[in-house]
Amino acid sequence: MPSSPTRNWPPLPDPWTLLAWVALVGVGLVALYSTTHGPAADYLGSGVRDNFYRQMVWAGVSAVGIAIALLLPLRVLRQLAYPAYGVTIGLLLLTLFVGAEVKGTRAWLALGPFRLQVSELAKVGTVLAVAQLLSGRHTRGASNLNFALKAVALIVVPGVLVILQNDLGTALVFFGLVPIMLFWAGLPLPVIALMISPAVAGYLALLSVPVALGFASLFTAGLWWTSQRRYVAALAATFTGGVTAAVSLVLNKILQPYQVDRLLSFTNPGAEQFRQGVGFNLVQSKAAISSGGLWGQGFMQGTQTQGAYVPEQTTDFIFSVIGEEFGFVGSVVTLGLLAALLLRLITLGSDVKHPFGSIVAAGAVGVYLIHIFINLGMVTGILPVIGLPLPFISYGGSAMLAHTALLALVLTTHMRRDDLSIYGY
């Protein structure tokens, strides 16, 4: 009897990644429903009360987007990398002139009844373009200084445009991608440390200038000892000491008092000069999280949440809703889902041997990691309040689309990883 022909099943996307996405979107919808349909709804405007239903629509649109992305050949994705980047840069420029301004930030383009935050989509275009550049046929990734500098330029340009929109939080995501993506592409660890050091020095300078100067001295000495190169030590001293001096100058000579208060309120939000002003958000957020205890006060039962004491609790401060109503256990489950998603994406990226797929995964993980770190730092009072959503959980259609698009790109490159060798070096 002749043997039956072997059936070649089409590749399938990673189910664990999709399951983590569904779970995180579900957590966000539960928290949104609580804060927009519980007693807190009496204190909200009609537009905010509809955020739950809008988020459901955006989640559905994003799910369709995943399905479409999974059908695209990798050749198409790579060919679209630079055009997509160019389009998003053009839209960022357009937004500077005709964009809608919300709370002092000009970051949205009005499309009929919808508003599109272009900077969110620019993250996708930037990740694609950098991955395409660093996976070029004649490069060895970031070990080639010329291509490393080009990659930095690709990331910094949209970051600067976003700063001009007065959106510092989103701009930090772009700048944070520089060390993450270049490290994954092969840049040596000491160089990565040198790139990160200004951010560390700047943060410490907000807390204490002497502490920041101490860090600058120790970091400079450490790099001098490990590299045995004077110019490396000189760069370390310039980066860390220069940023410390710059922060001190800006705080004391350039910024207005209210701007300084906004930056420093996280250091002691309960202080008299902060508590009723810029520190109010942090005081209420920390009170909500701490009142949750082990198991939480219960769904739609949170005192701070349902009293609408926490501002922006559907967006930037949504984690305080989870902490208060579902307690330590609910918070740990949420953080566990986020960590599981990051680890799974790192695994998928490692499975793709071609640098394009692995660098796309690194870019997606970098975007999520920066968002998570800054958002949780804000709601717990570790970092200043600069406004950045929690991926897949905070309300926001543009953010949901962009973050899901990055997820879909990783799934697609992993699912079709055997095709990449055809278009490789």
Stockholm file with secondary structure:
# STOCKHOLM 1.0

chainA/1-425         MPSSPTRNWPPLPDPWTLLAWVALVGVGLVALYSTTHGPAADYLGSGVRDNFYRQMVWAGVSAVGIAIALLLPLRVLRQLAYPAYGVTIGLLLLTLFVGAEVKGTRAWLALGPFRLQVSELAKVGTVLAVAQLLSGRHTRGASNLNFALKAVALIVVPGVLVILQNDLGTALVFFGLVPIMLFWAGLPLPVIALMISPAVAGYLALLSVPVALGFASLFTAGLWWTSQRRYVAALAATFTGGVTAAVSLVLNKILQPYQVDRLLSFTNPGAEQFRQGVGFNLVQSKAAISSGGLWGQGFMQGTQTQGAYVPEQTTDFIFSVIGEEFGFVGSVVTLGLLAALLLRLITLGSDVKHPFGSIVAAGAVGVYLIHIFINLGMVTGILPVIGLPLPFISYGGSAMLAHTALLALVLTTHMRRDDLSIYGY
#=GR chainA/1-425 SS CCCCCCCCCCCCCCHHHHHHHHHHHHHHHHHHHHHHHSGGGGGSCHHHHTHHHHHHHHHHHHHHHHHHHHHSCHHHHHHHHHHHHHHHHHHHHHHHHHCEEETTEEEEEEETTEEEEHHHHHHHHHHHHHHHHHTCTTCCGGGSHHHHHHHHHHHHHHHHHHHHTTCHHHHHHHHHHHHHHHHHTTCCHHHHHHHHHHHHHHHHHHHCHHHHHHHHHHHHHHHHHHHCCHHHHHHHHHHHHHHHHHHHHIIIIISCHHHHHHHHGGGCTTSHHHHTTTTHHHHHHHHHHHHTTTTCSCTTCCHHHHTTCSTTTTTTTHHHHHHHHHHHHHHHHHHHHHHHHHHHHHHHHHHCCSHHHHHHHHHHHHHHHHHHHHHHHHHTTSSCCCCCCCTTTSSCHHHHHHHHHHHHHHHHHHHTGGGGGGGCC
#=GC SS_cons         CCCCCCCCCCCCCCHHHHHHHHHHHHHHHHHHHHHHHSGGGGGSCHHHHTHHHHHHHHHHHHHHHHHHHHHSCHHHHHHHHHHHHHHHHHHHHHHHHHCEEETTEEEEEEETTEEEEHHHHHHHHHHHHHHHHHTCTTCCGGGSHHHHHHHHHHHHHHHHHHHHTTCHHHHHHHHHHHHHHHHHTTCCHHHHHHHHHHHHHHHHHHHCHHHHHHHHHHHHHHHHHHHCCHHHHHHHHHHHHHHHHHHHHIIIIISCHHHHHHHHGGGCTTSHHHHTTTTHHHHHHHHHHHHTTTTCSCTTCCHHHHTTCSTTTTTTTHHHHHHHHHHHHHHHHHHHHHHHHHHHHHHHHHHCCSHHHHHHHHHHHHHHHHHHHHHHHHHTTSSCCCCCCCTTTSSCHHHHHHHHHHHHHHHHHHHTGGGGGGGCC
//
